[in-house]
């Protein structure tokens, strides 16, 4: 048995069994649940976690009489994350390269437990304790990114303001900054800071995340207050990658950035 954030092979095999028993193709089931044929196939292989009302609709459509609901409840991890976030995390977990620009808070994949909890404590509308615990757990699991093999190429450009906003208090921020320095020492990670002193730069339109797959496919992800979306078409995709390249050239280099982060931490 294998289950995980990306889905469940057990759930997928059961879904396929009931679908075939009902004489239904993946394409037809997909029309009922709002998925493409390939997306249904990914769920059946355990490569994708069913989201939204997929399980409920599929259970009724294939006549599983609650079996899919029961297995899904046991097998599929539920972190209470919005669907667009789950879709992004699915891509992040298999990325060969990840490049992040953030201007408000420390990026999720770099956050310590205390800092992540402070971020979710500020969520509007307010989250209950169980949901905060679940989301913090999901956020910390993202740091497997730094241990994966083969190692992905990872880079960050952080506005200096993300290093000085005292989310959770000075001790929480100091621990967070030390953690950033630790991650920045990894050979496959580069962290740069965009200093307050630079009056203008290429990232003023807002944060962005760029991903590259092992098959050399490029993808960008942009998230706002109401949700996130992927950018996969030219010329918008090329423009975002070019903008990030300019950002890196405008930011402090990794050594200068580490020195600044250390100075901020020492001053807390």
Buried (B, 14 or more C-beta within 10 A) or exposed (E): EEBBBBBBBBBBBBBBBBBEEEEBEBEBBBEBBEBEBEBBBBBBBBBBBBBEEBBBBBBBBBEBEEBBBBBBEEBBBEBBBEEBBBBBBBBBBEBBBBBBBBBEBBBBBBBBBBBBBBBBEEEEEEBEEEBBBBBBEBBBBBBEBBEEEEBBBBBBBBBBEBBEEEBBEEEBBBBBBBBBBEBBEEEBBBBBBBBEEEEEBBBEEEBBBBBBEEEEEBBBBBBEEEEBEBBEEEEEBEEBBEBBEEBBEBBBEBEEBBBBBBEBBEEB
